[in-house]
Amino acid sequence: MRQHVYLAIPSIIRALLILNMLMATRICLSRSVHPLLKANSRTLPLLFSKSKSKSKSYPCPLWSSSFSLCLQTLHKSTITNPTSFLSHSSFSCSATLPSSSLPMEESIENNPLLQDFDFPPFNVVEAKHVRPGIRALLKKLEDDLLELERTVDPSWPRLVEPLEKIVDRLTVVWGIVNHLKAVKDSPELRAAIEEVQPEKVKFQLRLGQSKPLYNAFKAIQESPDWNTLSDARKRIVESQIKEAILNGVSLEDDKRDQFNKIEQELERLSQKFDENVLDATKKFEKLITDKKEIEGLPATALGMAAQAAVSKGHENATAENGPWVMTLDAPSFMAVMQHARNRSLREEVYRAYVTRASSGDLDNTSIIDQTLKLRLEKANLLNYKNYAEVSMATKMATVEKAGELLEKLRSASWNAAVQDMDDIKVFSKNQGAQEADDLNHWDINFWSERLRESKFDINEEELRPFFSLPKVMDGLFDLAKTLFGIDIEQADGLAPVWNNDVRFYRVKDSSGNPIAYFYFDPYTRSSEKRGGAWMDEVVGRSRVLSRDGSSARLPVAHMVCNQTPPVGSKPSLMTFREVETVFHEFGHALQHMLTKQDEGLVSGIRGIEWDAVELPSQFMENWCYHRDTLMSIAKHYETGESLPEEVYLKLLAARTFRAGSLSLRQIRFASVDLELHTKYVPGGSESIYDVDRRVSEKTQVIPPLLEDRFLCSFSHIFAGGYAAGYYSYKWAEVLSADAFSAFEDAGLDDNKAVKETGHRFRETILALGGGKAPEEVFVEFRGREPSPEALLRHNGLIAIPATASA
């Protein structure tokens, strides 16, 4: 996860921006996504503990918005040796752009971004390749676009197919660069991207505002052959027309110039926002030398803190004797919030976290103000009242329906959240806590964890040895085989990687034929890697970009997490929340990899409405509570002992622990997002922080601190694809819970029924991509429209009459 400037940019461009976004923090897991041409990454929602939360990141879909999610968040033959990404349409730019006109960074002929490759050369791409590579690429694509406009006619071979090739080239190459910035950041890479980004956006706008292409799509829609087109092709045409309008194709010259300037500035602001959050997160380091200050922290957290100290020059640091360095990275932050007995340490770390990127050179306040102002101006240019209406133009929901769903879920969660707080107060008082009558934000997670341990006799840290990463992945792949009839095998060495910790996998069908590939980058690297968790596209399935002219190019994805790395000789020992995050991102990857849609513009995660893209990811999280699945992954890493049955039952019982509070947290994020993009007046009497505090009155039992500047790190909506779209997590949660209830109805203990239902899920939700409207896909799978009953039941909340489409 995983993180998106998306909604105003046409689907074409969306494909380019794959979401890197959603960099929100699931706080123990963040899922993120990025703006268009930042990649359609799917990510997790924000939260401090188990959310049903990208940050995730970013942020998610390629032709639909974040996620990067989360949404930061976006193709091969069936032969074992995969096809080239640039396929037979690869090119050499040396003739087009003489080397004398390029910087002396490296000749075009040797630039790895422009080579014909089977898998991206992540291991050799450097900052010096970005400027000449992207400029040569853009020059070539501009020539291709001019030729397409000159020869275009309203037919698939002479409009859509050449357009897909143009979009794909930019998506793949820019995707490499943007991905490396997320996982291997450096000042040199930032500078190079910052320099060429305006040129890339200029081309995107030029492509999205092409009147010859727009008119050709209109002609297809109005032709007598319209009803003979497949559903997928109709969706492509309708989407291109809608996105072109949202991209300003109908604007007059002066207004189009203004629109384009806004788009350029929004892209720059998004990039800067993201960088400020990363730099502010890296900037905080708390060096601790006194053991008393870190009492309560588990061994894994101490080992990680000692490793951080070693990386900062304290060569003799050990987990037992220190020194220790605490950071704001999710694993470190959550360890302090949940386990540090030192209340002053919790307070210091909490205050640092909620004020990230809110002061000095890294202050994002003015960036937010300017972003909201420009988004409103953009909406007005397009004849919309506010930016939320622009966002909803490409989603399942409307502003009104999204607000109605959030309010119904809020009212169903409020009393449970109040009871959660009362329970914590009573418990902490019984434990003799001096702060019991004055609990603050830095106390909630600590005492919640103590209450959970007491109530369910579960200590999450003591469960880590049962969740080693290798066993978790084995169990996850076994589940995928049972549900979807696929085999997943390691293929390390087949594709270049950006870090030695990255694993590479091949996905095969029941006949043993390769159908997809994916990378997995599991561990946190605070010095160079963005926080959160996200999935993103490397390439998508495509008939047009077939290598051999017959079989479609196969999809390739990457999954990125920020979980606890191995310590010493021990493998990565995961918290249960980290297990859920891996399942979540794998759900996104499955939708990308198991698509059967050959129309590249709507295959996999492309073209799916943003508020439906979290369905597969949140659906997969439910399996973490399925007995057979959990028992298959919960094996002690040293003894092989299975998780005791009574512990499994306690985990199941604890599933709804603080469900009301966690639901309200997500509703706060979604509500403030909608409020800022509907009613907020930039430059008016109410500040962005006033809006957050007003929303929090109905969505937080304890009001936020006066100095809370959470918005300054809300990357999901300011640097990802979830602007006026964070509600999508709750919207899709309704869909995903209802989808999982189909397996409950069939009988989770009935292996035959589970396989049959899994096959139906694969053939609909996972296979159809953006080639069919998501509400139609859901009904095809479920046999009826979605209902929130399953979500409320899973969360232990009182049922209410509402539907995701109501």
Secondary structure, DSSP 8 states (H G I E B T S, - for coil): ------TTS-HHHHHHS---BB----SSS---B--TTS---EE----SSS----TT-----SSS-------------SSSS---SSGGG----TTTS-GGGS-TT--GGG-GGGS--SS--TTT--HHHHHHHHHHHHHHHHHHHHHHHHH--SSIIIIIHHHHHHHHHHHHHHHHHHHHHHHS--HHHHHHHHHHHHHHHHHHHHHHT-HHHHHHHHHHHHSTTGGGS-HHHHHHHHHHHHHHHHTTTTS-HHHHHHHHHHHHHHHHHHHHHHHHHHHHHHH--EEE--GGGGTT--HHHHHHHHHHHHHTT-TT-BTTTB-EEE-SSHHHHHHHHHH---HHHHHHHHHHHHTTT-SGGG--HHHHHHHHHHHHHHHHHTT-SSHHHHHHTTSSS-HHHHHHHHHHHHHHHHHHHHHHHHHHHHHHHHTT-TTGGG--HHHHHHHHHHHHHHHH---HHHHGGG-BHHHHHHHHHHHHHHHH--EEEE-TTSS--SSTT-EEEEEE-TTS-EEEEEEEEEE--TTT--SS-EEEEEE--BSTT-SSSSS-B--EEEEEEEE---BTTB--B--HHHHHHHHHHHHHHHHHHS-----GGGSTTTT--GGGTTHHHHHHHGGGG-HHHHHHH-B-TTT--B--HHHHHHHHHGGGTTHHHHHHHHHHHHHHHHHHTTT--TTSSS-HHHHHHHHHHHH-SS---TT--GGGG-HHHHSSS-TTTTTHHHHHHHHHHHHHHHHHHH-TT-HHHHHHHHHHHIIIIITSGGGS-HHHHHHHHHSS---THHHHHHTT----S--TT-
